[in-house]
Amino acid sequence: MTTRKFAIYKGLERPLIYKGFRGKFIYWGIGAVLSGLVLGSVTMAVINMWLGMIVLIGCIAGGLLYIASRQKKGLHNKTRHKGIYIVTPFIYERQEV
């Protein structure tokens, strides 16, 4: 009896990467671009074209910079405690009645 061996594509274990953004941050980037376009176009229509352009560029650039800074912390939200914590075991004895 012989066993068959198949090559496994190891790239499936890695997060998706596009233009430097990884995993969920790709969707955050798309959201930042779309929200910048919507806010910019509403500002252009209601107030002024030049102010709308400033809002559009500011929202897109600010959103992408914010997302890039969040990405440096990792793909998952981790609680990072600073300091030294001493954990003492809590052991209770069962009392029989």
Secondary structure, DSSP 4 states (H G I P E B T S, - for coil): ---------GGGGSPPEETTEETHHHHHHHHHHHHHHHHHHHHHHHT-HHHHHHHHHHHHHHHHHHHHHHHTT-SS------S---------PPPP-
